[in-house]
Amino acid sequence: MSDAVSPRELSALRAALLNTSGTVPLHDRFRALFTLKSLKNDDAVKIISEGFADHSALLKHELAYCLGQMKLVSALPVLQSVLENLDEDPMVRHEAAEAIGAISSPDFKVVLTKYLADPNRSVRETCEIALAKIEWDNSEEGRQHLASKESSDQTPTYTSIDPAPPSSKLLSGQPKPDDCLNLQSSPSRYRAMFALRNIGTPAAVDALAAGFSDDSALFKHEIAFVFGQLLSAHSVPSLLNVLQDASESDMVRHEAAEALGGIATPEVLPHLKEWMTREDSPRVVRESCQIAVDMWEYENSGQFQYANGLESVMIEATPA
């Protein structure tokens, strides 16, 4: 999407994301967010950054993710402030650390290093992985990899900035259930995870699903995210098990819900609607299911793109 939007359009997107009217549904705020993400400019960064005053941990988590994917250094100060706020939800702080890694400025290694001893395990692990990514991005191998991508005429299957580079060198032969689990360091496990994603076969999905037995909520939440990228119906049973497991971390269940919304097979919709309305559903799971239902409806509609926030807000702003 072009960044040539008018001040009026930008103002409308800001009003939608920040819910200044108090009447904007959460899923429409998400669409406005992803529209702003696609602009990839400093004005969008400023608007997205304002959203961290919100009460929804899910929304703030997604704000941090989008800032990382935009890869603009202007987002680094607000991401640092989110990571440093010990009163913030760990799910949001972890995503801020991951976003710092995605932007990959060596100047911010000192910030990530400070939180390698954070009280929250997910934050600690994320900082370790983000540091490894910055090191790799600025290594000879990383620079060669980037140059190869930029010179290629082929559109990559996955356009996201991953927390770790995929490395099939960590795997041998056909994917096996213990491929990720047997690796000792978090960065190595992540590299194997994204290599399995790129393989994408049912055997690779099974190897990834085996990771849901791990004791790291961060690791499991990333597996669910990868399943949302793969969009393989083969992963639906394991994702449903995660969503329905009340003893599982909210961070993992939230990612499972959104993955199911993206896969959008018929059998997942009743489960998403159930956990969107259940009284015992944690807020982040409930809100994730709301977003997932909107994603499911989008995937089963004729809409051209999900990030259509600009079209939506301008229709609403047009006088009758």
ABEGO torsion letter per residue (X at the ends): XBABBBAAAAAAAAAAAAGAAGABBAAAAAAAAAAAAAAGBAAAAAAAAAAAABABAAAAAAAAAAAAAAGBAAAAAAAAAAAABAABBAAAAAAAAAAAAAAGBAAAAAAAAAAAABABAAAAAAAAAAAAAAAAAABAAAAAAAAAAAABABBBABABBBABBBBAAABBEBBBAAAAAABABAAAAAAAAAAAAAAGBAAAAAAAAAAAABABAAAAAAAAAAAAAAGBAAAAAAAAAAAABAABBAAAAAAAAAAAAAAGBAAAAAAAAAAAABAABBAAAAAAAAAAAAAAAAAABABABABAAAAAAAAAABBX
